[in-house]
Amino acid sequence: MQSDNERFNMLNYFLTDEQKEIRALARQVAEEKIVPIREKYDRSGEFAWEMVKVFAETGLTSVYIPQEYGGMGGGLLELVLVVEELSRACGAIALSIAATGLGAYPIILFGSPEQKKKYLPDIASGKKLAAFSITEPSSGSDIGFIATRAEKKGDHYIINGNKQWVTNGGEAEIYTVIVANDLSKGPRGISAFIVEKGFEGFSFGKKEDKMGIRSSATRTLIFEDCKVPAENLLGKEGRGFVIALKNFDHGRPGVAAQAVGIAQGALDVATRYAKDRKQFGKPIASFQAIQIMLADMATQIEAARALTYAVARAFEVSEVGERFTKEAAMTKLFASDMAMKVTTDALQILGGYGYMKDYPVEKMMRDAKITQIYEGTNQIQRNMIAASLLKEYV
């Protein structure tokens, strides 16, 4: 991998010294710790707990958590920087932090002081992972139709139903779960709860065997008369739909960062290969066809990175209540489509070698695909962008 000066000799995106240090640390961890073991975990599909320990020891788990709860006091941009650099080595292993952020942000944004004090320090220290859960077998991108129900009984809520495709599922200790408490009210009848691993009536389905991000755990959450204390309600009853939407606004730049990192990793491999691989007596990098592919790949990555950083920074400097739903969707859409194209082109540059597991590009291509699917498919992102755009022209 390139040094900071080599890769950012022209654009540094006005990062602060602290942000540069965070990015450099994440890159060092990626190079020294993740690269040597990524193939092993991709093949086995095991969850990389050894890397979670490293992330905790280096403080990478805390970059976006407020200082009063044991974090570094950064925000979404700091999380984006970490996720991008770790994903450059392995998009799957990076998900332990990215998915925890998705599970933690509802607590950061909507949690009571007591909830923040109880849960955020353990997330910041890396002692516990978090996860966000909204998708169900019958409702994927249609988050307004939720069948999992919560019924108030005394000082508890009783939850019944299933949640599907939960990243960090089974490994995380803290789950932000979106459920319906009054189906007659539609979206206004949806609430959010903090559910802990070990709560009575809460269990997990099998670990899914996936095409990509194989070392990231994906499981179904099963609620069978699960007892959740009333104080674990996030915000108020009926606020779950809003919490979910705002959480997706914060989560989609994280997916974009993952996509940018995966694409950059693929470009790194393809560029080095093109310089070393000789055909017809000279490196294939000397062929104009390869140069054009590399130039397009690098340009697309930089454009996606710029958009991702800009949207992530906007959340940190915006006024209270300001939304960036359209821009967050654009970021996720553009970066994930870019990652799929770049990893495909990188594999093409490597030719037959790229198709083999001897090189990491085929893994990067498999990992890139999910970024077009989760947190709302790219078709849904386009619908959202168009809907927002049409509202602006009245």
PyMOL commands that set and color helices and strands:
alter all, ss='L'
color gray80, all
select helices_A, chain A and resi 4-7+17-34+38-44+49-58+60-62+67-69+76-89+91-110+113-125+183-189+230-232+240-276+284-286+288-317+325-355+361-370+378-392
alter helices_A, ss='H'
color red, helices_A
select strands_A, chain A and resi 130-133+149-153+156-167+174-180+190-196+202-204+218-229+233-234+278-279+282-283
alter strands_A, ss='S'
color yellow, strands_A
deselect
rebuild
show_as cartoon
